[in-house]
Amino acid sequence: MKLLREPFNQTRLGRRFRSIALVEQLGPGLVTGAADDDPSGIATYSQAGAQFGYGILWTAVLTYPLMSSIQLVSAQIGRVTGCGLAKNMGETLWRPAVLALVALLFVANTINIGADLSAMAAAAELVAGRSDAHHLLLIGFALVSLLLQLFVPYRRYARYLKWLTLSLFSYVAVLLVVNVPWGEALAGMVWPNLPWQAAVTTIVAVFGTTISPYLFFWQSAQEVEEVAAKGERPLARAPREAPHELRRMRLDTFTGMAFSNLIALAIMIATAATLHAHGKTDIATAAEAAEALRPVAGDFAFLLFALGIVGTGLLAVPVLAGSAAFAIGEANGWKCGLEYKPWEAAGFYAVIGVATLLGIAFHWAGISAVKALYWSAVLNGVVAVPIMAAMMVVVSRHRVMGRFAGKGALLAFGWTATAVMAAATLAMFATWGS
């Protein structure tokens, strides 16, 4: 009997090791993809599904190859050069233009942080059944996010971020407790069926919350952090490592972006099957979407949706603040990195602190979080266009990337993504003027 069990045990052990090896290869891309589905994204996807039903689902299918290519561009720039996006842009493009793009990123991220913190507090209030703890919860979530970045070493911090991605499966679970006409849903994934003039701003918001500028800077910076944390060298100085690292980045990025878009689809399908189907077409916040689900999908669906908002917010707020810090720090030549102690990279951590505090202040300024969640996604869609164009210029420069300069499919899909974002933004402005 022992002889018969031996091959089985070895096979099972081999599969376990392969599974562990696969998980170990998932890092910056997985976290970036999960952070893409922040409370602002949840609100945008909920509004899209509630307002336009299954006719808007094609956007999540279209954005997958586009966001995968542009995120792969950002990852490749960081891993090849050992420097983040802002530094590479500053050395390749006109510096005032780069500083202007970084300033736009900081503004968009700060608004996003404030909107996300407010949505997290509102969702936590709903779960707790209270309506008097919003300010306290918002400050608590902000402090947890800030302290994690200030005092937890990057390697441990990255592990926490990876585990937080599991919170997003709550949106897949919602689909198990609602009635979905899957034939109609599948048709909506491949064929647009919606009033274009009324939907164009929502399309830009979906594109903007899916292909967001802060994700570009974050993934590139995390590739640089991974190089430093593992004591490795950039591919420009260690080209022999390129085959393995490029495969790892492709697996990580394609997996992370697939995860992100599947969650987006789950949210739009859930709200289309419940809210849109029952005539509830005006959902402007993630917390409101969770509350609206309760009478039509039950308490369990409501609870899963609300807890997912808190979990993904805890994941996204550090990414928003951190990406702003990397962009500003690199553009100004500061020491940057989550591996440093706060006193070793004072400017870098100051930006994280200021961005988080401004996010809190944004809530007290009396600006409606209802509008901020949705319009921060629209703003991201507009800001993304020039940043994506700048990235494509950087990745195609042999002076910067050497033998790893972008070519073929990477350049084709990257420029296509930029063109699609630009076309959607121009169409939006055209409808505003008409």
Protein Blocks (a to p, Z undefined) as FASTA:
>chain_A
ZZmmmmmmmmmmmmmmmmmmmmmmpcklmmmmmmmmgfklmmmmmmmmmmnmmmlmmmmm
mmmmmmmmmmmmmmmmmmmnopafklmmmmmmcfklmmmmmmmmmmmmmmmmmmmmmmmm
mmmmmmnopaklmmmmmmmmmmmmmmmmmmgcfklmmmmmmmmmmmmmmmmmmmmmcccd
fklmmmmmmoccddfklmmmmmmmmmmmmmgfklmmmmmmmmmmmmmmnopacfklmmml
mmmmmmmmmmmmmmmmmmmmmmmmmmmmmmmmmmmmnopabdfbfklmmmmmmmmnojkl
mmmmmmmmmmmmmmmmmmmmmmmmmmmmmmnopacdjkbcfklmmmlmmmmmmmmmmmmm
mmmnopafklmmmmmmmmmmmmmmmmmmmmmmmmmpmklnmmmlcehjlmmmmmmmmmmm
mmmmmmmmmmmmZZ
